[in-house]
Amino acid sequence: MDLQSWEQRSEWPLVGAAIAFGVGYIYVVLAEPTGGWRIGVQIVLLLLYLVFVVDYVTRLVLAPQRGKWFVRHLFDLALVVLPMFRPLRILRVFTALAALQKAVRVTLRGRVSIYVTFSTVLIVVLAAVAMLDSERHAAGATITTFGRAIWWAVVTITTVGYGDETPVTMTGRLVATATMVAGIALLGTITATLASWFVQRISDEEEANQTATRRQVADLTVEVRELRMLLAGAAGAAPVDSGTPSDPVVEPGR
């Protein structure tokens, strides 16, 4: 099996694993389960995390030029290494976001609103949960409730940046950095998609106008040709005057 075949077969299973990973992580942070429930969820999250590790290692082994592949996929390495810090585990869910972006790019512009809505909600919720997990028990932290975490995520992703809620831990600042980058990337995707849609609309209209013009020119050419043939036929049926006078008649005896 080559790298391309592996990526095609594993893409959507990884999306499902990423979503399951995100749901489990959100449950742990918000519900704060204890006892057997907490142990069970932690085991499931660990198994899902190992799925991503196996995927990364497999793609690295199957890569034809491993050195170049490694350098070009440092972000994938970060998604494997950084989740060792619990709040950064939420980054794994962005696998689903990347897959959704590919799907929208194929079916394209009519569904961009679905992609934008899903992506925005996903980033806001995940960033808020990760930030709450980082800051909740830190000394001097202000982001100690889920409501404040949601407010911080909305302000951050929209690049407003009021500064009324700021992280105080190193992990929280890493989460903030990832949220800022995701927000900028999302806005860039939205802008590029809308611009592409407008350009395509203008191009389609111009093509339609050119097609109509070519059709009109063709129809006019046919009419001119038919008119010429009609005039030529009418000219051939009329008597022809040569312009030469007839000979005089000579009477007898003269």
SULJOQUI-V966322 format. One record per helix or strand. SS is the DSSP state (alpha for helix, beta for strand). FROM is the first residue (numbers start at 1). LEN is the number of residues. Records with the same first field share a line. If there is no record, write none. Layout:
SS=FROM-LEN / FROM-LEN
This chain:
alpha=3-29 / 36-27 / 66-7 / 74-11 / 86-22 / 109-27 / 146-12 / 170-68
